Amino acid sequence: MAQLNLFSDFTPQAKLRLSEVEEYLARTKALGATPPSRQSLINWIESGELRGIQKPGFGWLVYESSLRQFLEGLELEEAA
């Protein structure tokens, strides 16, 4: 079967639902034993600490690369 290349010049960025971010932070304890509240995560998106968007029908979406950068930044701060 031939592969269809409609968007050969476009690679979408991976996004996570806010619930996936909450589950990840709770499971890994990356931000401590008690993960931040949903409202804290939304506040971080709105303030620009995390990159994300709110889409009707999807809710809040966080760019996977943004979450990674955020967590890596915390690791660097801790090491300093």
C-alpha positions in Angstrom: 0.0 0.0 0.0 1.4 3.4 -1.0 2.0 5.8 1.9 0.1 9.1 1.6 2.3 12.1 2.2 -0.3 14.9 2.6 1.8 16.8 5.2 5.4 15.7 4.4 6.7 19.1 5.5 4.8 19.1 8.8 5.5 17.2 12.0 3.0 18.0 14.8 4.3 18.4 18.3 3.2 15.7 20.8 0.6 16.9 23.3 -0.6 15.4 26.6 -4.0 15.8 28.2 -3.8 17.5 31.5 -5.0 14.2 33.1 -2.0 12.4 31.6 0.3 15.1 33.1 -1.3 14.7 36.5 -1.0 10.9 36.3 2.7 11.1 35.3 3.6 13.5 38.1 1.8 11.4 40.6 3.4 8.1 39.4 6.9 9.5 39.2 6.8 11.9 42.1 8.8 14.2 40.0 7.5 17.2 41.9 7.2 15.5 45.3 5.0 13.0 47.0 1.9 15.2 46.5 1.6 16.3 42.9 0.4 19.8 42.1 -3.3 20.4 41.8 -5.0 20.7 38.4 -5.5 24.4 39.0 -1.7 24.8 39.7 -0.9 23.1 36.3 -3.4 25.4 34.5 -1.9 28.4 36.2 1.6 27.3 35.0 0.2 27.1 31.5 -1.4 30.5 31.7 1.8 32.1 33.2 4.0 30.5 30.5 5.9 28.1 32.8 4.4 25.3 30.8 3.4 25.5 27.2 -0.1 24.3 26.5 -3.4 25.2 25.0 -7.1 24.9 25.9 -9.2 23.4 23.1 -13.0 22.9 23.3 -13.8 19.3 23.4 -10.2 18.3 24.4 -9.7 20.5 27.5 -6.2 21.5 28.4 -3.3 20.1 26.3 0.3 20.4 27.4 3.2 20.1 24.9 5.2 17.1 25.8 8.5 18.9 25.1 7.4 21.7 27.5 6.8 19.3 30.3 10.2 17.7 29.7 11.9 21.1 29.7 10.1 22.1 32.8 11.2 19.0 34.7 14.8 19.1 33.3 15.0 22.8 34.5 14.0 21.7 38.0 16.8 19.0 37.9 19.3 21.6 36.9 18.2 24.0 39.7 18.6 21.2 42.2 22.1 20.3 41.0 23.3 23.9 41.2 
